[in-house]
């Protein structure tokens, strides 16, 4: 009886731990790694992963949520097409040792986009709000 009770306790503990575990993503090695992971996750609809590579402030969180809503409003075919798109016309501008701008287009809509990647406490993160600044 004691063995059964121990087994059930271990099973319950395993279930609880697995339900509460969030994905752990490896930190970006550099600015390009952070930009690549963020952009790839965004176009594939993995907004949890995109969030892991994003600077955590309220404006960035709001903008990412809005992008997720736009993505979810697309049809399955549109989402698939976007996830299979390729990046084109990539340009990289190292503004400083702690700031890099990555400009690109995707093969679907050919719209120019940009992300700013910054180093915060030796961690590279995307400052997503920069992407929406019309003055830059």
The first five atom37 places (N, CA, C, CB, O) and aatype in JSON, in Angstrom:
{
  "aatype": [20, 20, 20, 20, 20, 20, 20, 20, 20, 20, 20, 20, 20, 20, 20, 20, 20, 20, 20, 20, 20, 20, 20, 20, 20, 20, 20, 20, 20, 20, 20, 20, 20, 20, 20, 20, 20, 20, 20, 20, 20, 20, 20, 20, 20, 20, 20, 20, 20, 20, 20, 20, 20, 20, 20, 20, 20, 20, 20, 20, 20, 20, 20, 20, 20, 20, 20, 20, 20, 20, 20, 20, 20, 20, 20, 20, 20, 20, 20, 20, 20, 20, 20, 20, 20, 20, 20, 20, 20, 20, 20, 20, 20, 20, 20, 20, 20, 20, 20, 20, 20, 20, 20, 20, 20, 20, 20, 20, 20, 20, 20, 20, 20, 20, 20, 20, 20, 20, 20, 20, 20, 20, 20, 20, 20, 20, 20, 20, 20, 20, 20, 20, 20, 20, 20, 20],
  "atom_mask": [
    [1, 1, 1, 1, 1],
    [1, 1, 1, 1, 1],
    [1, 1, 1, 1, 1],
    [1, 1, 1, 1, 1],
    [1, 1, 1, 1, 1],
    [1, 1, 1, 1, 1],
    [1, 1, 1, 1, 1],
    [1, 1, 1, 1, 1],
    [1, 1, 1, 1, 1],
    [1, 1, 1, 1, 1],
    [1, 1, 1, 1, 1],
    [1, 1, 1, 1, 1],
    [1, 1, 1, 1, 1],
    [1, 1, 1, 1, 1],
    [1, 1, 1, 1, 1],
    [1, 1, 1, 1, 1],
    [1, 1, 1, 1, 1],
    [1, 1, 1, 1, 1],
    [1, 1, 1, 1, 1],
    [1, 1, 1, 1, 1],
    [1, 1, 1, 1, 1],
    [1, 1, 1, 1, 1],
    [1, 1, 1, 1, 1],
    [1, 1, 1, 1, 1],
    [1, 1, 1, 1, 1],
    [1, 1, 1, 1, 1],
    [1, 1, 1, 1, 1],
    [1, 1, 1, 1, 1],
    [1, 1, 1, 1, 1],
    [1, 1, 1, 1, 1],
    [1, 1, 1, 1, 1],
    [1, 1, 1, 1, 1],
    [1, 1, 1, 1, 1],
    [1, 1, 1, 1, 1],
    [1, 1, 1, 1, 1],
    [1, 1, 1, 1, 1],
    [1, 1, 1, 1, 1],
    [1, 1, 1, 1, 1],
    [1, 1, 1, 1, 1],
    [1, 1, 1, 1, 1],
    [1, 1, 1, 1, 1],
    [1, 1, 1, 1, 1],
    [1, 1, 1, 1, 1],
    [1, 1, 1, 1, 1],
    [1, 1, 1, 1, 1],
    [1, 1, 1, 1, 1],
    [1, 1, 1, 1, 1],
    [1, 1, 1, 1, 1],
    [1, 1, 1, 1, 1],
    [1, 1, 1, 1, 1],
    [1, 1, 1, 1, 1],
    [1, 1, 1, 1, 1],
    [1, 1, 1, 1, 1],
    [1, 1, 1, 1, 1],
    [1, 1, 1, 1, 1],
    [1, 1, 1, 1, 1],
    [1, 1, 1, 1, 1],
    [1, 1, 1, 1, 1],
    [1, 1, 1, 1, 1],
    [1, 1, 1, 1, 1],
    [1, 1, 1, 1, 1],
    [1, 1, 1, 1, 1],
    [1, 1, 1, 1, 1],
    [1, 1, 1, 1, 1],
    [1, 1, 1, 1, 1],
    [1, 1, 1, 1, 1],
    [1, 1, 1, 1, 1],
    [1, 1, 1, 1, 1],
    [1, 1, 1, 1, 1],
    [1, 1, 1, 1, 1],
    [1, 1, 1, 1, 1],
    [1, 1, 1, 1, 1],
    [1, 1, 1, 1, 1],
    [1, 1, 1, 1, 1],
    [1, 1, 1, 1, 1],
    [1, 1, 1, 1, 1],
    [1, 1, 1, 1, 1],
    [1, 1, 1, 1, 1],
    [1, 1, 1, 1, 1],
    [1, 1, 1, 1, 1],
    [1, 1, 1, 1, 1],
    [1, 1, 1, 1, 1],
    [1, 1, 1, 1, 1],
    [1, 1, 1, 1, 1],
    [1, 1, 1, 1, 1],
    [1, 1, 1, 1, 1],
    [1, 1, 1, 1, 1],
    [1, 1, 1, 1, 1],
    [1, 1, 1, 1, 1],
    [1, 1, 1, 1, 1],
    [1, 1, 1, 1, 1],
    [1, 1, 1, 1, 1],
    [1, 1, 1, 1, 1],
    [1, 1, 1, 1, 1],
    [1, 1, 1, 1, 1],
    [1, 1, 1, 1, 1],
    [1, 1, 1, 1, 1],
    [1, 1, 1, 1, 1],
    [1, 1, 1, 1, 1],
    [1, 1, 1, 1, 1],
    [1, 1, 1, 1, 1],
    [1, 1, 1, 1, 1],
    [1, 1, 1, 1, 1],
    [1, 1, 1, 1, 1],
    [1, 1, 1, 1, 1],
    [1, 1, 1, 1, 1],
    [1, 1, 1, 1, 1],
    [1, 1, 1, 1, 1],
    [1, 1, 1, 1, 1],
    [1, 1, 1, 1, 1],
    [1, 1, 1, 1, 1],
    [1, 1, 1, 1, 1],
    [1, 1, 1, 1, 1],
    [1, 1, 1, 1, 1],
    [1, 1, 1, 1, 1],
    [1, 1, 1, 1, 1],
    [1, 1, 1, 1, 1],
    [1, 1, 1, 1, 1],
    [1, 1, 1, 1, 1],
    [1, 1, 1, 1, 1],
    [1, 1, 1, 1, 1],
    [1, 1, 1, 1, 1],
    [1, 1, 1, 1, 1],
    [1, 1, 1, 1, 1],
    [1, 1, 1, 1, 1],
    [1, 1, 1, 1, 1],
    [1, 1, 1, 1, 1],
    [1, 1, 1, 1, 1],
    [1, 1, 1, 1, 1],
    [1, 1, 1, 1, 1],
    [1, 1, 1, 1, 1],
    [1, 1, 1, 1, 1],
    [1, 1, 1, 1, 1],
    [1, 1, 1, 1, 1],
    [1, 1, 1, 1, 1],
    [1, 1, 1, 1, 1]
  ],
  "atom_positions": [
    [[0.83, -1.19, 0.0], [0.0, 0.0, 0.0], [0.87, 1.26, 0.0], [-0.94, 0.0, 1.21], [0.57, 2.23, -0.7]],
    [[1.93, 1.24, 0.76], [2.83, 2.38, 0.85], [3.48, 2.65, -0.51], [3.9, 2.15, 1.92], [3.65, 3.81, -0.89]],
    [[3.83, 1.6, -1.24], [4.45, 1.77, -2.56], [3.47, 2.43, -3.53], [4.91, 0.41, -3.12], [3.86, 3.3, -4.32]],
    [[2.24, 2.03, -3.48], [1.23, 2.61, -4.36], [1.06, 4.1, -4.03], [-0.12, 1.86, -4.22], [0.95, 4.93, -4.93]],
    [[1.03, 4.41, -2.75], [0.88, 5.8, -2.32], [2.08, 6.63, -2.8], [0.74, 5.89, -0.78], [1.9, 7.75, -3.28]],
    [[3.3, 6.1, -2.66], [4.49, 6.81, -3.11], [4.46, 7.01, -4.62], [5.76, 6.05, -2.7], [4.81, 8.08, -5.13]],
    [[4.03, 5.97, -5.34], [3.94, 6.06, -6.79], [2.95, 7.16, -7.2], [3.51, 4.71, -7.38], [3.24, 7.96, -8.09]],
    [[1.81, 7.19, -6.56], [0.8, 8.2, -6.89], [1.29, 9.61, -6.56], [-0.49, 7.91, -6.13], [1.02, 10.55, -7.31]],
    [[2.01, 9.76, -5.46], [2.56, 11.06, -5.11], [3.58, 11.52, -6.16], [3.21, 11.0, -3.71], [3.58, 12.69, -6.56]],
    [[4.43, 10.61, -6.59], [5.44, 10.95, -7.6], [4.76, 11.29, -8.94], [6.44, 9.78, -7.78], [5.17, 12.22, -9.63]],
    [[3.73, 10.54, -9.29], [3.0, 10.79, -10.52], [2.35, 12.17, -10.48], [1.94, 9.7, -10.76], [2.42, 12.93, -11.45]],
    [[1.71, 12.5, -9.38], [1.07, 13.79, -9.21], [2.1, 14.91, -9.27], [0.3, 13.85, -7.89], [1.86, 15.94, -9.91]],
    [[3.22, 14.74, -8.62], [4.28, 15.75, -8.63], [4.8, 15.95, -10.06], [5.43, 15.34, -7.69], [5.02, 17.09, -10.48]],
    [[5.0, 14.88, -10.78], [5.48, 14.97, -12.16], [4.49, 15.73, -13.03], [5.73, 13.58, -12.73], [4.88, 16.57, -13.84]],
    [[3.22, 15.44, -12.87], [2.19, 16.11, -13.64], [2.15, 17.6, -13.31], [0.82, 15.48, -13.39], [2.06, 18.43, -14.21]],
    [[2.22, 17.94, -12.05], [2.19, 19.34, -11.64], [3.39, 20.11, -12.17], [2.14, 19.45, -10.12], [3.24, 21.23, -12.65]],
    [[4.56, 19.52, -12.09], [5.77, 20.18, -12.57], [5.71, 20.38, -14.08], [7.03, 19.37, -12.19], [6.06, 21.45, -14.57]],
    [[5.26, 19.37, -14.81], [5.21, 19.5, -16.27], [4.17, 20.51, -16.7], [4.92, 18.15, -16.91], [4.36, 21.17, -17.73]],
    [[3.1, 20.67, -15.98], [2.06, 21.65, -16.34], [2.51, 23.07, -16.06], [0.78, 21.36, -15.58], [2.07, 24.0, -16.75]],
    [[3.35, 23.27, -15.09], [3.76, 24.62, -14.7], [5.07, 25.05, -15.33], [3.87, 24.69, -13.21], [5.5, 26.19, -15.12]],
    [[5.71, 24.19, -16.07], [6.99, 24.51, -16.66], [6.8, 25.31, -17.94], [7.8, 23.24, -16.93], [6.05, 24.9, -18.82]],
    [[7.47, 26.44, -18.03], [7.47, 27.19, -19.28], [8.75, 26.84, -20.02], [7.36, 28.73, -19.02], [9.72, 26.36, -19.43]],
    [[8.74, 27.09, -21.3], [9.92, 26.79, -22.1], [11.08, 27.68, -21.68], [9.63, 26.96, -23.59], [10.91, 28.86, -21.39]],
    [[12.22, 27.1, -21.65], [13.44, 27.86, -21.4], [14.2, 27.94, -22.71], [14.32, 27.19, -20.26], [14.57, 26.91, -23.28]],
    [[14.42, 29.13, -23.2], [15.12, 29.32, -24.46], [16.54, 29.76, -24.16], [14.39, 30.35, -25.37], [16.76, 30.56, -23.25]],
    [[17.5, 29.27, -24.91], [18.89, 29.67, -24.66], [19.06, 31.15, -24.97], [19.87, 28.83, -25.5], [18.47, 31.66, -25.92]],
    [[19.85, 31.84, -24.19], [20.06, 33.26, -24.46], [20.75, 33.45, -25.81], [20.9, 33.92, -23.33], [21.51, 32.6, -26.26]],
    [[20.46, 34.57, -26.44], [21.08, 34.88, -27.73], [22.57, 35.13, -27.53], [20.4, 36.11, -28.4], [22.97, 35.83, -26.6]],
    [[23.36, 34.56, -28.41], [24.81, 34.71, -28.32], [25.26, 36.11, -28.74], [25.49, 33.67, -29.19], [26.28, 36.62, -28.26]],
    [[24.48, 36.73, -29.63], [24.82, 38.07, -30.11], [23.56, 38.73, -30.66], [25.94, 38.01, -31.19], [22.47, 38.16, -30.6]],
    [[23.72, 39.93, -31.19], [22.57, 40.69, -31.69], [21.87, 39.97, -32.83], [23.02, 42.08, -32.14], [20.64, 39.93, -32.88]],
    [[22.63, 39.4, -33.74], [22.02, 38.72, -34.89], [21.26, 37.48, -34.46], [23.09, 38.34, -35.91], [20.21, 37.16, -35.02]],
    [[21.78, 36.78, -33.48], [21.1, 35.6, -32.94], [19.75, 36.0, -32.33], [21.98, 34.89, -31.88], [18.74, 35.33, -32.57]],
    [[19.73, 37.07, -31.56], [18.48, 37.54, -30.94], [17.47, 37.96, -32.02], [18.76, 38.73, -29.98], [16.3, 37.61, -31.94]],
    [[17.93, 38.71, -33.02], [17.04, 39.15, -34.1], [16.49, 37.94, -34.86], [17.78, 40.09, -35.07], [15.29, 37.88, -35.13]],
    [[17.35, 37.0, -35.19], [16.93, 35.81, -35.94], [15.9, 35.02, -35.17], [18.13, 34.92, -36.27], [14.87, 34.63, -35.73]],
    [[16.15, 34.77, -33.9], [15.21, 33.99, -33.08], [13.87, 34.7, -32.94], [15.82, 33.73, -31.68], [12.81, 34.07, -33.03]],
    [[13.91, 36.0, -32.73], [12.68, 36.78, -32.58], [11.87, 36.79, -33.87], [13.01, 38.22, -32.15], [10.67, 36.52, -33.86]],
    [[12.52, 37.1, -34.97], [11.83, 37.18, -36.26], [11.28, 35.81, -36.65], [12.77, 37.72, -37.35], [10.12, 35.7, -37.06]],
    [[12.09, 34.78, -36.54], [11.66, 33.43, -36.91], [10.46, 32.99, -36.07], [12.81, 32.43, -36.74], [9.5, 32.44, -36.6]],
    [[10.52, 33.23, -34.78], [9.41, 32.85, -33.89], [8.15, 33.63, -34.25], [9.78, 33.09, -32.41], [7.05, 33.07, -34.25]],
    [[8.3, 34.9, -34.56], [7.15, 35.74, -34.89], [6.45, 35.29, -36.16], [7.58, 37.18, -35.04], [5.22, 35.2, -36.19]],
    [[7.22, 34.99, -37.21], [6.57, 34.6, -38.47], [6.01, 33.18, -38.4], [7.56, 34.7, -39.62], [5.17, 32.8, -39.22]],
    [[6.47, 32.4, -37.44], [5.94, 31.05, -37.27], [4.82, 30.98, -36.23], [7.06, 30.09, -36.88], [4.27, 29.91, -35.97]],
    [[4.5, 32.12, -35.64], [3.4, 32.17, -34.68], [3.76, 31.69, -33.28], [2.28, 31.35, -35.18], [2.87, 31.41, -32.48]],
    [[5.05, 31.59, -32.98], [5.49, 31.16, -31.65], [5.8, 32.42, -30.83], [6.76, 30.22, -31.74], [6.95, 32.8, -30.66]],
    [[4.75, 33.05, -30.33], [4.91, 34.33, -29.65], [5.49, 34.17, -28.25], [3.57, 35.04, -29.58], [6.02, 35.13, -27.69]],
    [[5.38, 33.0, -27.67], [6.04, 32.75, -26.39], [7.56, 32.83, -26.57], [5.63, 31.35, -25.81], [8.27, 33.44, -25.77]],
    [[8.04, 32.21, -27.65], [9.47, 32.25, -27.94], [9.9, 33.67, -28.32], [9.83, 31.26, -29.07], [10.94, 34.15, -27.86]],
    [[9.11, 34.34, -29.16], [9.44, 35.72, -29.54], [9.58, 36.58, -28.28], [8.37, 36.3, -30.49], [10.5, 37.39, -28.17]],
    [[8.65, 36.4, -27.36], [8.67, 37.16, -26.11], [9.95, 36.9, -25.3], [7.45, 36.8, -25.26], [10.46, 37.79, -24.63]],
    [[10.46, 35.69, -25.38], [11.68, 35.35, -24.64], [12.89, 36.12, -25.15], [11.95, 33.85, -24.73], [13.86, 36.32, -24.42]],
    [[12.85, 36.56, -26.41], [13.96, 37.3, -27.0], [13.66, 38.8, -27.12], [14.3, 36.73, -28.37], [14.31, 39.51, -27.89]],
    [[12.69, 39.27, -26.37], [12.26, 40.66, -26.44], [12.52, 41.37, -25.12], [10.77, 40.73, -26.81], [12.38, 40.78, -24.05]],
    [[12.9, 42.62, -25.21], [13.05, 43.48, -24.04], [11.69, 43.58, -23.36], [13.59, 44.9, -24.43], [10.69, 43.89, -24.0]],
    [[11.66, 43.31, -22.07], [10.39, 43.26, -21.34], [10.02, 44.62, -20.77], [10.47, 42.23, -20.2], [10.45, 45.0, -19.68]],
    [[9.21, 45.35, -21.54], [8.58, 46.56, -21.02], [7.14, 46.57, -21.52], [9.36, 47.86, -21.47], [6.79, 45.8, -22.41]],
    [[6.32, 47.42, -20.96], [4.89, 47.39, -21.25], [4.57, 47.66, -22.71], [4.17, 48.39, -20.38], [3.71, 46.99, -23.29]],
    [[5.25, 48.62, -23.32], [4.98, 48.94, -24.73], [5.33, 47.75, -25.63], [5.79, 50.18, -25.15], [4.56, 47.41, -26.53]],
    [[6.47, 47.13, -25.4], [6.86, 45.96, -26.2], [5.85, 44.82, -26.03], [8.26, 45.48, -25.8], [5.48, 44.17, -27.01]],
    [[5.42, 44.59, -24.8], [4.45, 43.52, -24.55], [3.13, 43.8, -25.28], [4.19, 43.36, -23.03], [2.53, 42.9, -25.87]],
    [[2.7, 45.05, -25.24], [1.46, 45.44, -25.91], [1.59, 45.23, -27.42], [1.12, 46.92, -25.6], [0.69, 44.68, -28.05]],
    [[2.7, 45.67, -27.99], [2.9, 45.53, -29.44], [2.98, 44.07, -29.87], [4.16, 46.27, -29.87], [2.45, 43.7, -30.92]],
    [[3.64, 43.25, -29.08], [3.73, 41.83, -29.41], [2.36, 41.17, -29.33], [4.71, 41.12, -28.47], [2.03, 40.32, -30.16]],
    [[1.57, 41.56, -28.35], [0.21, 41.03, -28.23], [-0.63, 41.42, -29.46], [-0.46, 41.55, -26.94], [-1.39, 40.6, -29.97]],
    [[-0.48, 42.64, -29.92], [-1.21, 43.1, -31.11], [-0.77, 42.31, -32.34], [-0.98, 44.6, -31.33], [-1.6, 41.93, -33.17]],
    [[0.53, 42.06, -32.45], [1.03, 41.27, -33.59], [0.5, 39.83, -33.53], [2.57, 41.26, -33.6], [0.18, 39.24, -34.56]],
    [[0.41, 39.29, -32.33], [-0.13, 37.94, -32.18], [-1.61, 37.92, -32.6], [0.02, 37.45, -30.72], [-2.05, 36.98, -33.26]],
    [[-2.36, 38.93, -32.22], [-3.77, 39.0, -32.6], [-3.92, 39.08, -34.12], [-4.45, 40.22, -31.94], [-4.81, 38.44, -34.69]],
    [[-3.07, 39.87, -34.77], [-3.1, 39.96, -36.23], [-2.77, 38.6, -36.86], [-2.1, 41.03, -36.73], [-3.4, 38.18, -37.83]],
    [[-1.78, 37.93, -36.29], [-1.39, 36.62, -36.81], [-2.53, 35.61, -36.65], [-0.12, 36.1, -36.09], [-2.83, 34.86, -37.58]],
    [[-3.15, 35.59, -35.49], [-4.24, 34.64, -35.21], [-5.47, 34.91, -36.09], [-4.64, 34.7, -33.73], [-6.27, 34.01, -36.33]],
    [[-5.63, 36.16, -36.55], [-6.76, 36.5, -37.42], [-6.57, 35.99, -38.85], [-6.95, 38.02, -37.43], [-7.53, 35.95, -39.63]],
    [[-5.36, 35.61, -39.19], [-5.09, 35.08, -40.54], [-5.66, 33.68, -40.67], [-3.56, 35.07, -40.84], [-5.85, 32.97, -39.67]],
    [[-5.93, 33.28, -41.88], [-6.39, 31.9, -42.12], [-5.21, 30.95, -41.91], [-6.98, 31.75, -43.57], [-4.06, 31.38, -41.88]],
    [[-5.5, 29.67, -41.78], [-4.44, 28.68, -41.63], [-3.49, 28.7, -42.83], [-5.04, 27.27, -41.46], [-2.28, 28.56, -42.67]],
    [[-4.06, 28.88, -44.02], [-3.23, 28.93, -45.23], [-2.29, 30.14, -45.2], [-4.13, 28.99, -46.49], [-1.13, 30.03, -45.58]],
    [[-2.8, 31.29, -44.75], [-1.97, 32.49, -44.66], [-0.86, 32.32, -43.61], [-2.83, 33.71, -44.31], [0.27, 32.74, -43.83]],
    [[-1.21, 31.7, -42.48], [-0.2, 31.45, -41.45], [0.88, 30.51, -41.98], [-0.87, 30.84, -40.19], [2.07, 30.73, -41.73]],
    [[0.48, 29.49, -42.69], [1.45, 28.53, -43.25], [2.35, 29.23, -44.26], [0.72, 27.34, -43.92], [3.57, 29.03, -44.26]],
    [[1.75, 30.04, -45.13], [2.51, 30.77, -46.13], [3.53, 31.7, -45.45], [1.57, 31.59, -47.04], [4.68, 31.77, -45.88]],
    [[3.12, 32.38, -44.42], [4.02, 33.27, -43.69], [5.15, 32.49, -43.03], [3.25, 34.07, -42.65], [6.31, 32.9, -43.07]],
    [[4.81, 31.36, -42.41], [5.84, 30.58, -41.72], [6.86, 29.98, -42.69], [5.19, 29.46, -40.91], [7.98, 29.65, -42.3]],
    [[6.47, 29.84, -43.95], [7.38, 29.29, -44.96], [8.09, 30.38, -45.75], [6.63, 28.39, -45.9], [8.9, 30.08, -46.63]],
    [[7.8, 31.64, -45.45], [8.42, 32.74, -46.19], [9.9, 32.84, -45.84], [7.71, 34.07, -45.88], [10.36, 32.32, -44.82]],
    [[10.63, 33.51, -46.71], [12.06, 33.71, -46.45], [12.33, 35.19, -46.25], [12.91, 33.15, -47.61], [11.57, 36.04, -46.71]],
    [[13.41, 35.48, -45.57], [13.82, 36.87, -45.35], [14.7, 37.29, -46.51], [14.56, 37.04, -43.99], [15.54, 36.53, -46.99]],
    [[14.5, 38.53, -46.95], [15.24, 39.05, -48.09], [15.75, 40.44, -47.78], [14.37, 39.06, -49.36], [15.28, 41.1, -46.85]],
    [[16.72, 40.88, -48.57], [17.27, 42.23, -48.45], [17.65, 42.55, -47.01], [16.27, 43.27, -48.97], [17.29, 43.61, -46.48]],
    [[18.35, 41.67, -46.39], [18.75, 41.86, -44.99], [19.94, 42.81, -44.94], [19.1, 40.49, -44.33], [20.93, 42.62, -45.64]],
    [[19.82, 43.83, -44.1], [20.96, 44.71, -43.85], [21.14, 44.86, -42.35], [20.76, 46.11, -44.54], [20.18, 44.9, -41.58]],
    [[22.39, 44.94, -41.96], [22.73, 45.0, -40.54], [23.55, 46.25, -40.29], [23.52, 43.72, -40.1], [24.55, 46.51, -40.96]],
    [[23.1, 47.03, -39.33], [23.8, 48.25, -38.96], [24.16, 48.18, -37.48], [22.93, 49.52, -39.27], [23.29, 48.21, -36.62]],
    [[25.44, 48.08, -37.22], [25.9, 48.07, -35.83], [26.04, 49.52, -35.39], [27.25, 47.28, -35.67], [27.01, 50.2, -35.73]],
    [[25.06, 49.99, -34.62], [25.03, 51.38, -34.17], [26.12, 51.62, -33.13], [23.64, 51.73, -33.6], [26.81, 52.64, -33.16]],
    [[26.26, 50.67, -32.22], [27.29, 50.74, -31.18], [27.57, 49.31, -30.74], [26.84, 51.65, -29.97], [27.0, 48.36, -31.27]],
    [[28.43, 49.17, -29.76], [28.73, 47.83, -29.25], [27.53, 47.19, -28.56], [29.9, 47.9, -28.28], [27.5, 45.98, -28.35]],
    [[26.53, 48.01, -28.22], [25.36, 47.5, -27.52], [24.05, 47.68, -28.29], [25.24, 48.18, -26.19], [22.98, 47.41, -27.75]],
    [[24.13, 48.13, -29.54], [22.93, 48.36, -30.34], [23.16, 47.97, -31.79], [22.5, 49.82, -30.26], [24.15, 48.37, -32.41]],
    [[22.24, 47.17, -32.32], [22.29, 46.77, -33.73], [20.9, 46.88, -34.32], [22.85, 45.31, -33.88], [19.91, 46.53, -33.67]],
    [[20.82, 47.38, -35.55], [19.56, 47.48, -36.28], [19.61, 46.45, -37.41], [19.33, 48.95, -36.83], [20.57, 46.41, -38.17]],
    [[18.56, 45.64, -37.51], [18.45, 44.66, -38.59], [17.23, 45.04, -39.42], [18.34, 43.19, -38.04], [16.11, 45.08, -38.91]],
    [[17.47, 45.31, -40.71], [16.39, 45.65, -41.64], [16.21, 44.46, -42.58], [16.7, 46.97, -42.44], [17.18, 43.81, -42.97]],
    [[14.95, 44.19, -42.95], [14.68, 43.03, -43.8], [13.31, 43.15, -44.45], [14.78, 41.72, -42.99], [12.51, 44.0, -44.07]],
    [[13.05, 42.29, -45.4], [11.73, 42.11, -46.01], [11.46, 40.62, -46.0], [11.67, 42.71, -47.48], [12.39, 39.81, -45.99]],
    [[10.18, 40.25, -45.99], [9.91, 38.83, -46.17], [9.38, 38.61, -47.58], [8.88, 38.31, -45.1], [8.88, 39.53, -48.22]],
    [[9.51, 37.38, -48.05], [9.18, 37.07, -49.44], [7.69, 37.12, -49.74], [9.7, 35.72, -49.78], [7.31, 37.05, -50.91]],
    [[6.84, 37.24, -48.74], [5.4, 37.26, -48.96], [4.92, 38.65, -49.36], [4.67, 36.8, -47.7], [4.32, 38.82, -50.42]],
    [[5.16, 39.64, -48.52], [4.59, 40.96, -48.8], [5.63, 42.02, -49.19], [3.83, 41.44, -47.6], [5.26, 43.13, -49.56]],
    [[6.89, 41.68, -49.1], [7.98, 42.58, -49.51], [7.99, 43.93, -48.78], [7.88, 42.84, -50.99], [8.59, 44.89, -49.25]],
    [[7.33, 43.99, -47.62], [7.3, 45.21, -46.82], [8.6, 45.32, -46.02], [6.07, 45.23, -45.89], [9.02, 44.35, -45.38]],
    [[9.22, 46.48, -46.06], [10.43, 46.7, -45.28], [10.12, 46.73, -43.79], [11.1, 47.99, -45.7], [9.18, 47.39, -43.35]],
    [[10.92, 46.01, -43.03], [10.76, 45.97, -41.59], [12.13, 46.16, -40.93], [10.11, 44.63, -41.14], [13.17, 46.02, -41.57]],
    [[12.08, 46.47, -39.65], [13.34, 46.64, -38.92], [13.13, 46.23, -37.46], [13.85, 48.1, -39.0], [12.04, 46.37, -36.91]],
    [[14.18, 45.73, -36.88], [14.17, 45.47, -35.43], [15.48, 46.02, -34.86], [14.02, 43.93, -35.12], [16.53, 46.01, -35.5]],
    [[15.36, 46.49, -33.66], [16.53, 46.99, -32.93], [16.85, 45.97, -31.85], [16.27, 48.43, -32.32], [15.97, 45.54, -31.1]],
    [[18.11, 45.6, -31.78], [18.55, 44.64, -30.77], [19.54, 45.36, -29.87], [19.19, 43.36, -31.43], [20.47, 46.02, -30.34]],
    [[19.31, 45.22, -28.57], [20.18, 45.9, -27.61], [20.73, 44.9, -26.6], [19.42, 47.04, -26.89], [20.13, 43.86, -26.33]],
    [[21.86, 45.25, -26.07], [22.47, 44.43, -25.02], [22.13, 45.04, -23.67], [24.03, 44.33, -25.22], [22.45, 46.19, -23.38]],
    [[21.45, 44.24, -22.84], [21.08, 44.66, -21.5], [21.64, 43.63, -20.53], [19.52, 44.8, -21.35], [21.25, 42.47, -20.56]],
    [[22.53, 44.06, -19.67], [23.17, 43.15, -18.71], [23.76, 41.93, -19.42], [22.16, 42.7, -17.64], [23.57, 40.79, -18.99]],
    [[24.47, 42.19, -20.53], [25.12, 41.14, -21.33], [24.15, 40.15, -21.95], [26.1, 40.4, -20.47], [24.54, 39.03, -22.27]],
    [[22.89, 40.55, -22.13], [21.89, 39.72, -22.8], [21.34, 40.51, -23.97], [20.74, 39.3, -21.81], [20.93, 41.66, -23.81]],
    [[21.33, 39.9, -25.14], [20.82, 40.56, -26.35], [19.32, 40.35, -26.46], [21.53, 40.02, -27.61], [18.84, 39.22, -26.42]],
    [[18.57, 41.47, -26.6], [17.11, 41.43, -26.66], [16.6, 42.41, -27.72], [16.5, 41.76, -25.28], [17.22, 43.44, -27.97]],
    [[15.48, 42.07, -28.34], [14.86, 42.93, -29.34], [14.02, 43.99, -28.63], [13.98, 42.09, -30.31], [13.19, 43.68, -27.78]],
    [[14.24, 45.24, -28.99], [13.41, 46.34, -28.52], [12.35, 46.56, -29.61], [14.26, 47.68, -28.24], [12.55, 47.35, -30.53]],
    [[11.25, 45.85, -29.48], [10.25, 45.74, -30.54], [9.59, 47.08, -30.88], [9.19, 44.76, -30.14], [9.2, 47.29, -32.03]],
    [[9.45, 47.97, -29.92], [8.78, 49.24, -30.18], [9.52, 50.06, -31.23], [8.65, 50.04, -28.89], [8.91, 50.88, -31.91]],
    [[10.8, 49.84, -31.37], [11.58, 50.53, -32.39], [11.03, 50.24, -33.79], [13.06, 50.11, -32.29], [11.08, 51.1, -34.67]],
    [[10.51, 49.04, -33.99], [9.98, 48.62, -35.29], [8.82, 49.48, -35.76], [9.54, 47.18, -35.23], [8.53, 49.53, -36.96]],
    [[8.17, 50.15, -34.85], [6.97, 50.93, -35.16], [7.23, 52.43, -35.15], [5.88, 50.6, -34.18], [6.29, 53.21, -35.29]],
    [[8.47, 52.84, -34.99], [8.8, 54.26, -34.94], [8.95, 54.78, -36.37], [10.1, 54.51, -34.11], [9.9, 54.41, -37.05]],
    [[8.03, 55.63, -36.84], [8.07, 56.1, -38.22], [9.21, 57.09, -38.48], [6.75, 56.75, -38.57], [9.52, 57.38, -39.64]],
    [[9.81, 57.6, -37.45], [10.88, 58.59, -37.63], [12.24, 57.96, -37.86], [10.95, 59.49, -36.42], [13.23, 58.67, -38.09]],
    [[12.31, 56.64, -37.8], [13.62, 55.98, -37.94], [13.69, 55.15, -39.2], [13.91, 55.11, -36.74], [14.72, 54.53, -39.48]]
  ]
}
